[in-house]
Amino acid sequence: MAKRKKTKENKKYFTIVIMILFIGSILGFALFSRPNTTQAQDERIFLNQNIFETKIDEKIQSDVMLVENPNTYPEIPIGRTIGGIWIEYSCSDCVSLVNNLSQIVTKYSPRVYISPDTNNTALLTLMSWAATEELNDYNQTAIEDFICSMLIMPPDSCALREI
């Protein structure tokens, strides 16, 4: 009889331990699987655009261009961060310039970005993971040459330009 009582007690304790583990794992999942709500707006903005009307933080630009650390912002698709190109423009009335740059961005999307920076001395500053080039006037051929030479895996349109 004592043996039976001991077996029932063991089953009871075993059931309690299993229930605690089960409830603990559910609570742990609920606590640690919540999305990070402390992300800055600038980090999330890359998911839906390549053309910016305000200056973008240099840290974010660097993360877009750098190959060594391509996934600092995991919510940005990996193909958009490796070896991206950033074009900054500096002018007072930039409507036609932005329109021209927007066409280039569309052509080489999603790996080319533009934003203003009034602190630049040149009209255009082209930046990549390996080089920076300044242009004092809009030159579509020079911009596309820079993009095609600096992209890690250039699109087919780069190869077609050389034919």
N, C-alpha and C positions, 0 to 999 in steps of 0.2 A: 504494500500500500504506500509506503514511504517513497518508493521508487517512482510510482505513478504521479504522486504529488510533485516531486522534484521535476519530472518531465513536463508537467503542465506549467510549472513556474518558469522553466527554461523557455518554453514556447511563448509564454507571456512576455518575458524580457526580450526575446528575439523579435517579437512583433513590435514591441515598443521601440527598439533600436531601429528597426526597418522604417517605422513611421517617422521617427525623428530625422533619419537620413533623407527620406523622401520629401518631407516638408522643408527641410533645410536646403535641399537642392532646388526646390521650386522657389523659395525665397531668394536664394543666391542668384538664380537666373533672372528673377524679376528685378532685383536690385542692380545687377551689373550688366544687363543687356539693354538698358535704356539708352536712347540716343544722346549724344553729347549736345547739350543745349547752350554751351558756353562758346560756340564757334562765332567768330566775327562775321559780319555781313560780307566783308571783302573775300573771305575764304569760300563762301557759298556762291558768289556771283559768277564764278567761272563755269558753273554748270549750264548757264544759259546764254552766254554772250562772249564775244571776242573784241567788241568795239566799246570803248569806255569814254565817257564824257568828262570824267574827273581823273586826276592823277591817282595812280595805283601805287601802293606801298612797294618799295624796292625789294623787301623780303619776299613778297608774293611774286614779283617779277622774276627774281632770282630762282625761286622754286620752279617756275614755269620753264626757265631756260636751262637749268642745271641737269646734267645727266647723272652726276654722282649721287644725288639725293632726290630721285624722281617721285617719291610718294610721301612727301611731308604732309600733304593734304589728301588723305585716302579717298575723300568724296569726289575728287577730280579723277575722271577716267585716266588710266595710266597712259593711253595713247596721246593724250593732250598735254602731258607734262614733259615727256622726254624730248629734249632738244628743241623746245619751242623758240619762236622768234618774237621779239617785242619791238615795236616801232613807236617811238615817242615823237610828237610834233610840238613845235613851239611857234605860235603865230597869233596875231590878234583877230584876224578875220579868216577863219580856216574852213569855211563851208565847202568850197570846191576841193581843197586839199583832203579833207576828211572823206568826201565822196569818192575821190580817186583811191585813197588808201582803203576805203571800205570795199571797193571792187577787188583789190588785191587780197584783202583778208578773206573775202568770200571765195576767191579762187583757190587759196591755199589753206582754207579752214580744215580742221580746227586747231592748227598749230601756229597760227600767226595772230598776234594781238596788237591793238593800237590804243594809245591813250595820250592825253596832252601832258606836257611838262613845261611850264613857262620859264623854268630855271635854265633850260638848255640854251646854249648860245647859237647852235645850228638850227635850221628849220626842222630837220629830221635827224633822229638818232636811231640807228638800226642796231639792235643788240641780240646776241645769241650766246650760246654756252661757251663759244670759243673766241668771239671777236665783237668789237663795237666799231661802227662806222658812222661818220657824220656827213650829212648832205646839206648844202645850203640852198638847194632848189629841188623841186620834185622831178625825179627821173625814174620812170617806171622800169626801164630796163635795168638800171643799177640796183633798184630795190629787189626786183625778181632774181637777179643774179646773186645777190646776197642771200636771199631766202633759199634758193636752190643749192647754193654751195654750203650753207650752214645747217640745213636740216639733216638730222641723222639718217633718216630714210625718206628722201625726197619723193614727192608724188610723181606719177607718170608725166604730168604736165611739164615738169622740169626737163625730162629727157626729150620731150617733143619740142621744146624751145630751141634746142641745139641742132635740130635737123634742118 
